[in-house]
């Protein structure tokens, strides 16, 4: 019996280790793109506002695909759907390496974004194979691979881009993804789910379509705000489309049996505030992701005149601290509780964004302020996620986690568009240098906006703690 349990344990740890590699690869592939944003602008001859779609398209595809893929995995089996998604993701990675135009790159990035839906499936498999006492350890290991992959991607990706060009970064990921997929196919065995046709969950296709229309029309509307010609009808048209599609989406979600967003659950204020905090965290983080590489690589005096490697050096402490913070936050969670941890994290993060607004004239100042932001965001993320988990009845945990991921991805898709809008609206030229570049005013507005939005997360976190105090009294 002991030997059998040992075999099961070894098999479980093998599955955990293999599936955790998904986080490493995906975050490596995503983070390696960041230092290349200025190169994309030059190579594709696109404005700054349009460049934000290279990040946003990835997030939008992930937001729409994740709930659909999750339902499909319940119907047709987790391993089968996981391999299909990995195939789409690998094709997107390969296509990214051959991309020679913006539409081609956006299509490749959308295919890569579908790969985000691998993670809920992978965690579902891990939850099945690990015993309850080991699940917390497995969750920590699985979660830690994301900032770890981001750290590796930033450093390795910057070196590859600087020496061999951004196309090569995609080609380095593709063979690893293929090998990992083959390993999962051959060695990872998952129990088949009961195939009960009558109880198959419905897939909210209509809701997904109108959600995509809502997000895309909103982001396009933001992009059109860059026009200074005095004609705002383009933005107005897209924002009206956003309102209409959002209204239709809400009606659909209230009627469907298996909604993407269950508005009844959002009447739970604890859950609502936790989700909103994570949405704000994602939005502010990706505003910074879009901004820092352009600021560092723009020529002096408008930027720092750095290279892709300089970008990695400046952002590396952020990634490392986020990695360490994600791992150690679990201990703090036990000591002070999820709501206080969330409040502390949002306050530190807001102080970091304020510092970034006030002190971003040198790369050293930016590095230090990003490190402060990383401390706050790691605490807020772990605390907020735990709030979501514990404030939801166990029978609705899957739905709540799906909504949380969905809205977090929406926030991440909006952040780059806001940054790109300000970069495009406020540009100037440098004598002797071709092209136009964002002005200091653009960066001031971006960091001011991030600071203002992060204040909302503090308000939500205070509301969480006040609600707890009221219950105790």
WOQUITA-V751479 format. One record per pair of residues at least 24 apart in sequence whose C-alpha atoms are under 6 Angstrom apart, sorted by the first residue. I is the first residue (numbers start at 1). J is the second residue. D is the distance in Angstrom with one decimal. If there is no record, write none. Layout:
I_J_D ; I_J_D
This chain:
12_129_5.5 ; 12_130_5.9 ; 20_142_5.0 ; 23_145_5.4 ; 23_146_5.1 ; 24_145_5.2 ; 24_146_5.8 ; 24_149_4.0 ; 27_146_5.8 ; 27_149_4.9 ; 27_150_4.9 ; 28_149_4.6 ; 28_150_5.1 ; 28_153_3.9 ; 31_150_5.3 ; 31_153_5.2 ; 31_154_5.4 ; 32_153_4.7 ; 32_154_5.1 ; 32_157_4.4 ; 35_293_5.5 ; 35_308_5.2 ; 38_294_5.6 ; 44_101_5.7 ; 44_102_6.0 ; 48_420_5.1 ; 48_423_5.9 ; 48_424_5.2 ; 49_223_5.7 ; 49_420_3.9 ; 49_421_4.8 ; 49_424_5.6 ; 52_416_5.0 ; 52_417_5.2 ; 52_420_5.6 ; 56_413_4.2 ; 57_110_5.6 ; 58_109_5.2 ; 58_110_5.0 ; 58_113_4.2 ; 59_113_5.9 ; 59_409_5.6 ; 59_413_5.3 ; 61_110_5.3 ; 61_113_5.0 ; 61_114_5.5 ; 62_113_4.6 ; 62_114_4.8 ; 62_116_5.2 ; 63_406_5.0 ; 63_409_5.6 ; 64_208_5.8 ; 65_114_5.6 ; 66_117_4.2 ; 82_118_5.9 ; 85_115_5.9 ; 89_115_5.0 ; 90_174_6.0 ; 93_170_5.7 ; 94_174_6.0 ; 97_167_4.5 ; 97_170_5.0 ; 97_171_5.9 ; 147_323_4.8 ; 151_319_5.2 ; 154_312_5.5 ; 155_312_5.6 ; 158_308_5.2 ; 158_309_5.1 ; 162_308_5.9 ; 202_258_6.0 ; 207_249_5.6 ; 210_245_5.7 ; 210_249_5.6 ; 214_242_4.7 ; 214_245_5.5 ; 214_246_5.7 ; 217_242_5.5 ; 218_242_5.6 ; 223_421_5.8 ; 226_421_5.7 ; 226_425_4.9 ; 261_403_5.6 ; 271_388_5.2 ; 271_391_5.8 ; 273_460_5.6 ; 274_384_5.0 ; 274_387_5.9 ; 274_388_5.6 ; 275_404_5.5 ; 277_457_5.0 ; 278_408_5.8 ; 279_407_5.8 ; 279_408_4.3 ; 279_411_5.0 ; 282_408_5.7 ; 282_411_5.4 ; 282_412_4.8 ; 283_411_4.3 ; 283_412_4.6 ; 283_415_4.5 ; 284_450_5.4 ; 286_412_5.6 ; 286_415_5.1 ; 286_416_5.7 ; 287_415_4.4 ; 287_416_4.8 ; 287_419_5.5 ; 290_416_5.3 ; 302_439_5.9 ; 314_367_5.0 ; 317_371_5.8 ; 318_370_5.5 ; 318_371_4.7 ; 318_374_5.3 ; 321_374_6.0 ; 322_374_5.1 ; 322_378_5.5 ; 325_378_5.4 ; 326_378_5.4 ; 338_383_4.6 ; 341_383_5.5 ; 342_380_4.4 ; 342_383_4.6 ; 342_384_5.7 ; 343_461_4.9 ; 345_376_4.0 ; 345_377_6.0 ; 345_379_4.6 ; 345_380_4.3 ; 346_376_5.8 ; 346_380_5.6 ; 346_458_5.3 ; 347_458_6.0 ; 348_376_4.6 ; 349_373_4.6 ; 349_376_4.0 ; 349_377_5.7 ; 350_454_5.5 ; 353_451_5.0 ; 354_451_5.6 ; 357_447_5.0 ; 357_448_6.0 ; 419_446_5.7
